Amino acid sequence: MLEASTSTADAISILEELVDAEGRTTDFRMVFTNVAATQVTGFDPAEATGRTVRELFPDNADWLVALWSAAVRSGEPIVEEIELRPGQTGSPWIRQQIVPLDGAVAITSHDITARKEAERELWHLAHHDPLTGLPNRTLAESRIDRLVARSDCVVMFIDVDHFKTVNDRLGHLAGDEMLSQVAGRLRSCMRNDDLVARFGGDEFVVCVVEDPTDPGPRLVEKIMDSMRYPFHIAGRNITTTISIGIAHGRAGDSPSELLRRADAAVYRSKGRGRDRWTVFDEEMGDALAAQDLADQALRDALDGHRVEYRPVPFVHLSDGVLHSVVLSACWEHPALGRQDVHDYLAGTPDPGLVGRLDAELLRVDTETVVSTVATLAPGARVRFTLHGDLVDDVTVLELERRLADAGVRAVQWGLDVPSAVLGASGSVGRAALGLVGTMGVAVTLYGTPRSLVSDEDLSSIGVRALQINPRPIRGGTIVDRQLGATLSSVAAFARQLGIDLIVSDLSSSQDLATLSALGVTVVQGPDLEPNVSSQHPGGTW
C-alpha cells in the first residue's frame, strides 16, 4: 500500500493518534507522507515524518486534532475543507478525505486554493460596491447587526449635497471620480474596525462603536470638515458639502430600523438647508410611526385592490377651459380617512409600494375612463400618473392595450412621468414612452422647476407638457423672486419646445395674472373650476 501511495499523484498521509494516560487524544504524529503531499503541506516526506501536528501546523493544531479524533471515534470517513495556516499570506486550502484506521487516520488531500480564491473574489464582488470598493448595503447591514449586538453604536447616513449638479455639468465619469474621492475621505476619518459603506448613488453609511464620552459630534464634524476641501476633478477644483443623519443603536435594534432612523434624520438635515447633521429624535420617531401607518394603509389597499381613481381637472389659464383630467390614485387610511397619492408621496414613501401603485394602473376601471373621455371637449385628455423613478415598460404598453381594447384612442389620453426618468438612460420604459408617443399618447414630464430643463430630446419620449411639482407657490403667491426667475426660464424652455407649462396644486386662484405673464399655460387647484360655457380652440394637446 505504501509503495502505491508513493507513486500516486494524490497527496496521502498517515498519522498515528497520541493519547494521554486517560485515553484522551492529545496529538497526531506523521508516520508516512508521500512526495505529492509536499505540494500541499510544504513539507517533504523526510522533514515531516516523525513530527507531530502541533509541530507542523501550530496555528491550526487544536482544530485538526479535534477533527481527526472525531473520525477515529466515529469509525466513519469525514470529508472537510481546511485552511492549513489561517491568517498567513498565501495559506493553502485543502480538501481532506479522512479515513479512520486502528489508532490512526489515513488522509488524502487535494489543493483547492485556486477554487477558494475564486469563491472569495465572487463573494467580494457580491458584497462590495464596484466603484469605491466599499461594502454594499447587504454586507453593511450584516456588520451593523454584529456591531449593535455587542455594543452601543452610532449609525450615520450621509448624502452628498447637490451631487446631481456634478453629473449634469461634468458628466458621469466626473461624478464617479467625486464619489471615489468622497469614499477615500470617509475612510481616512475612520479606524480599522469602523464601517464605511456605499448604498448606491451619492448615499454612504458609517457605523462606529459609540464613545460614551463623545456619542458622535466630534467624529461627525471631522467627516464634514474633510469634505469642505476642494475636490480636483476633470481638471477643476469643485467644492461640495454633505448632509448627515445620525441614529444611536442599542441592543435589540435591527440594522434596517437603524438605517431608517438615520435616513429620516438626513432627510431633515437636507430640509433644513443641507451642510449639517441631525440626530434622530422623538419627533422624527412619531413621523416614522405615522409613515408606517400610511405604508400599511396603502399596502392593504394594494393587497385588496381597493385603490380608486378620482378625477382632478386641469384648466387653460387663458380662459379656464378644461385642458385635461388626471385620474389620481386614492385609498382609505384607518386614521385619516381618504388618502390621496400626493399626501402619501409628501412623506417618505416606500419605493416598493410606489412601484406596486404604478402597476395597479393596469386595474383601472376602463368603463370609468371611457365615460370620463366622453365628457371631454375635443383636445382634452384623460391623464394617468406614474410615480416611480423608473418607468415599467410592461405597465405602459399593457395600459395602452387595455385602453385601446376599451375604445379609448391614443389621442384621448396621456401619461405623467417624473423628471427622474431623464437620468435613467438604461430604462427600457423610455423606449416604451417613445413608442406610445408615436401613437399619439401625450407624455407630461413633472418635477421641480430645475429638473424639467434638459438638454435631452424630450420628443424622443413623447413629452408634450412640463408640470411643476411639488407646490412652488404658497397661498397663490410667488413668494420668492428667484423662484419667479426659475419659472420664467422653464416657461421659455417650454415655449422653445412648443409645449404646455403646467403648475399644479395652487391653493387659491390669486396671482394667476403673474403666472400667465411668466408663461404658465395650464393650472390646477381646488378653486379653479373648468369653464364649461365655451370650448378651447385647440392647443398642443
N, C-alpha and C positions, 0 to 999 in steps of 0.2 A: 504493500500500500504506500509506504513512504517513498519507494523508488518511483512509483507512478505519479505521486504528487509533486516530486521534484521536477519532472519533465513537463507538467501541465502548465498552461498559461494562466490558470486560476491561482489566486493568492490563497494559500492554505496554511493554517497554523494549528498546532495542538498545544493546549495549555493544561497543566495539572492543577487541581484545586488544592489550596493550602488552607488548613483548618487549625483552630486553636484547641486547647485542652477540652473545651466544652462542645466541640464539634461545629463551631461557627466558622463560616468561610471568612478568611482574612485577606486572601490574595490569590492570584494565579501565577504560575511560573511557566515560561515558554519552554517546552521540551522539543518542539520541532516547528520550523517555518521554512518555506521554500523560497527560491530565488524570486519568484513572481511577487511575493509579499513585500519585497524590498521597494517596489514601485508604489505600494500603497502606504506602508508604515514608515518608510525612510530608513529602516534598519536592515543590514544584510544578515543572513542566517547566522553567521558566526558571532556577530555582535549581539543579536537578540537572544539566542539560545542560552538558557540557564538564568536569564534575568526575569524579575517579576514585573507584573503590570504596573505596580506603583513606581518602579524604577524607569520603565519605558514611557509611561503616559501619566505622569504625576498629576497633571491638571484635570484629568478625566477618570482617574483610577477608581474612585468610590462608585461612580455610576457604572463603569464597566464590570467591576467585581459584582455589584448587585445584579446586573443583567445576566451575567454568565452563571452566577449562583442560582438564579431563578430557573434557568434552563436545566441545571443539574438536578434541582429539587423536583421539578415538574416531570422530568423524563421526556419532555416534548421539545421538538425543534422550535427555534424562535428566529424570526427574520426582523432585523432592525436597521434603521439608518442612523449613522453615528458620525458626529464631528470629532475627529481624533484629538485635535488640540484647540479647543474653543478659546476664542479671544486672541489667538495668534494670527498674524497676517499670513495668508496662504494656507490656512489649516485645511487639510483634505477631508472630504466627506466620503464615507464608505458604506456600502450596503453589506451587512453581515448575515450569513445563514449560520446559525449557532446550533450544532448537533450535540446533545449530551452524550458523554461516554461514562464509563465507570470511574468516577472521581476525576473527570477531566471534561474538556469540551474540544470539539473539532470545529474550526471556523473557516468558512470560505468567504473571501472578501472581494468586492468589486468597487473600483473607484468611480464614484458618481459626482465628483466635484464639478465637472462641467455642467451637468444637469442641474445641480443645486444653484450654481451661479446664474443659469438661465432663469430658474424659478425666482431667484432673488431679484433679478432685473425686471421680470414681469410684475412682481409684487410692487417694486418701486414705481414702475410706470402706472400701475393701477391706483396708487395711493399718494402720488405727488403731482403737483402742478407742472406741466412740461415746460412752461416759460420760465418760472422762477426757481424750480426745484424744491419749493416749499411743500409741506404736507397739504393735501387737499381736504375737503370737508369730511370725507369718510374717515381718514386717519386722524384728523384733528378731533373729531367727536370721540373717538376711541381713547385718545390720550387725555382729553379733558375729563372723561369718565374716570380714568385711573387717578388723575391728579386730585379730583374733588373727593374721591373715595378715601384718600389717605391724609388730606389736609385741606384747610380753608384756602380758597384760591380767588384770583381776580381774572375775569374774562373781559377782554376789550374787543369791541367790534370797530374796525377802522375803515372809513371811506376817504378816498382821495377827492378833494373838493374840485369841482368843475373839470373832471378828467375828460369828459366828452369833448370839451373845447380843444384839448391837445390832439385827440384823434381827428376831429373835424378840420383843424387848421394845418396840422403837420403830417397826418396820415397814421395808419395803424402801426407801422413799424416804429415810428417815434413813440406812439402810445405804449407799445410793448417795451421799448427801452426804458421809458419812465417807470413802468411797473417793476421792471427788473431792478432799477436803482432804488425804488421805494422798498422792495424786499430786502436789498442789501443794507439799507439804513436801519430797517427794523431789526435785522439780525445783529447789527452792531450794538444795539441797545440792550440786547438780551444776554443772559447767562446760558451756559451749555444746556441746562435742564429745562429752560423755558421753551414754550411752544410758540412758534410763529407759523401761521398757515395762510394760504390764499384760498378764498372761497369762489373765485371767479370774478371777471370784470375788474373793478377797482376796489374790491372788498377784501380786507385782510382781517385775521383774528389773532390775538395774542392771549396766552393763558400762562399765568405765573402763580407760584405759591405765594400766598398773602403774607406780607411782612407786618406783624402786629404793631410795629412802631410807625409804619407808613403804608396804610392799606391802599396805595395806588397812586396818589397825586405826583410823587416825586418821579416815578417811572413814566407817568403819563406826560409830564412836562418835558422830560428828556426825549421822549419819542416825538412830541410836537416840535421841539426845538430842532431836532435832527432833520426835519422836513423843510425848515424855513431857509436853508441854504439853497442857492440856485442849482437846478439840475442842468447838466450840459447835455443837450440832446439835439441831434441833427444840426450841429454847428451853432446852436443857440443856447443861451442861458435862460432857463424857464423857472419861474418861481411858482410854488403852489402851497396849499395848506391841507390839513386833514381834519376830519371831524371824528370824534371818538365817543363811543358809548360804553359804559362800564357796568358790569354786574358782578356782585360778590357771591361766590359759590360756597355752599355749605354741604356737609354730608347729607345725602339723600336727594340732592338736586340732580336732575338729568342734564346731560350736555345740551339737548335740544331746547330745554327750558331756559338754561343759562344763556345760550346764544340768542334766544328770542328776546330775553330781557335786554341784553346788550344791544341788540338790533333796534329795539324800541328806544333805547337811550340815545343811540347815534342819530336816529330819526329826529329826536328832539334837538340834538346839537345842530343838525342841519337847518331845522326850522327856526332856530334862534340866531342864524346868521353864519353858521359854519366856523371853522378855525377855532374850535373849542371842544371841551369834553363835558359829558353829562353822566352822572351816576343814576342808575335805575332807582326809582323811589316808589313810595306807596301810591302816589297819584298815577304814575305810569302803570303800576300793577292793576289799579282799578280800570284803566283804559284797556289793558290786555284782557282782563276778565270780560269787559264789555265786548271786545273783539271776538273772544271765544264764543260768546253767546250769539253774536252776529254770524260767525262762521257756522255754528251749529244750525242756526235758522236756515241759512242758505243750503247747507248740506242736506237737511231734512227735506227742503223744498225740491232739491235736485233728485234726491232718492225717490221721492214720491211723485216726481214730475208735476209739481204744483207751481212752477214758475209761470207767471202770466205776463202779458204784454199790453201796457196801456198806451194809448195814442198821445203823443206830445207834438203840438203844432208849431211849425216854424213859418214866419211870415216875411214877405219882402218889406224892407224898411221904407221903401219909397211910397208904398200905397197900402200896406197891411194885407195884401192878398196872400193867400196861402201859398207857400213855397214847397213845403214837404211835411210829412208826418212821420216822426220817429216812433216806432213801436218799442217802448222802453221796458226792460225787464223789471218785474217786481214780485214780491212774495211776502208771506206773513212772518212777522217776528213775534216771539212769545211775549215780549215785554213792550215793544214799541208799536205793535200792530203792523200795518202795511209798510214794508221796507222797499225803498227804491234802489236800483242798482247804483245810482250816483252817491247815495248816502253810504252804501257799503264800501264803495271804492274810495271814499274820502277818508276811511280809516287806514288800517294796514291789512289789506286783503290777502287771503291765501291764494298764491298763484295757481295751485291745483284746482281750487274751486272756481277761479276765474276761467280757467281752461274748460272746465265742465260746463260753466254757464254759457260760454260761446258755443259749445257743442249742442246745448239744449235748444239753440235756434232751429235745429232740424225738427223739433217737435212743435214749432209754432203752428197754430191753427190756421190752415190755409184758407178756410172759409172766412175767417175774420179778415185776413189780408185781402181777399177778393172783395168783400163788402166795403172795406176801407178804400180800396182803389176806386171803387165805383162812385164814391162821393167826391173824388178829387177833380179839380179843374184840369184841363189839358196842360201838360208841362209839369204838374206837381207829381211827386212820387211818395211812395212808402219807403222808409229807410230802416235798416237793421244795423245794430251796433255790435262790433267785435271789440272785446276789451283787453285781450291778451296781447303781449308784445309781438308774438309770432302768430302769423295767420295760418290757420289749418286749411290746407287746400281741399281736403275732403269735405269740410264743412261748407266752404264757399261753393264748390261745384255741386254738392248734393242739394244745397239750398236753391241754387239756380234750377236744378232739375225739378225739384218739388214744386216750385212756383210756376215753372213753365207747364208742368202737368196740370196745375190748377187753373191755367189760363191767364196767369199774370205775365205780361210781356216784359222783356228786359228793360225797356224804356220807361216802365212804370215803377221801378224800384231801385234802391241804391244801398250801398254798404258803407258804414262809418268804420274806419280803422285808425288805430293810434299812430302818431307820427313815429313811434319807436320802430315801426317796420322798416323805416328808411335805413336803419343801422343793421338790419338783418338781411344782408345781401345774399346769404345762402338759403334763405327761406323759400321752400317750394311754393308757399302761399302767394308770394309775389307774382309768380307766373300765373297762378290761378286768377289773381286780381286782374292781371293784364288780359287774360283770356275773356273773362266776363265783361271787362271794359270794352273789348272789341265788339261784344254783342250788343252794347248799349247800356249796360248796368253802370250807374254813376257811383264813383267812389269819393267819399268825403274823408279827408285826412284831418284828424283832430289832435290837439295838444296845446302846449303853451306857445305863446307867440314866437319865441326864439326857435322852437323846434320845427316850426312849419316852413321856414325859409330854407331852401335846399338848392344845391347845385344839380341835383338829380333830375332826370327827365321824368316828371311826375305823370306825364301822359302814358308812360310805359306801364303804369299800374292803374290806369283808368281814372286818375284824380280829376274831378270836376268842381270841387269846392274845398276850401280850407275852413276849419271850425276851431275857434279859440276856446279851449278848456284848460284848467278849471276857471272859476269865476275871476275874470280880470278886473271887474268893475263892482264896486260896493255901493249899494243904495242907488244904483242907476247913474252914479257919477264917476268919471275917470279921476281917481284920487292921486295919481302920480304922473308928473309931467313926462318922465322917462317912459312910462307905460304908454302914454299917448303917442310918443315918437315911435315906439315899437309897433303899436297898432298901425300907424301910418305906413311904416316900412313893409309890414305884412300885406297891407292893402295894396301898396304899389306892386308888390310881388304878385298878388292875385290878379291885378289888372293886366300885368305883363303876360300872364298865362291865359287871360280871358276867362277866368273862373270866379265864382262867388266867394265872398268872405263872410263867414257866419260868426256871430257872437251869441253864445247860449247862456242860460241861467241868469238873465237880467232880473234883479229883484223888484224893479219898477220900470215904468216907461219914461222916466226922466232922462234928459240929456240925449235923446235919440237924435236930435239935430247934430250934436257933436260927433256922434258915432257915424252918422251919414257923411259929414264933412271929412272924416278921416278915411272914408272909403268902405265902411261896412255896408253890405248889401242885404243881409238876412239876419234876423234876430229871433230869439225865443225867450219867453219869460211868462210868469203867471198872469201878468197884467196885459199881455199882448194877445188879444183875441183876433183871429183872422177876420178880415173884411170880406164878407160874402156877397156884398152888393155889386161887386164888379170882378172882372177876371183879369188876371195879369196877361199882358200881350205875349209873353214868352219868357226868354231868359236863357241862361246857359244850360238849364236842365231840359 
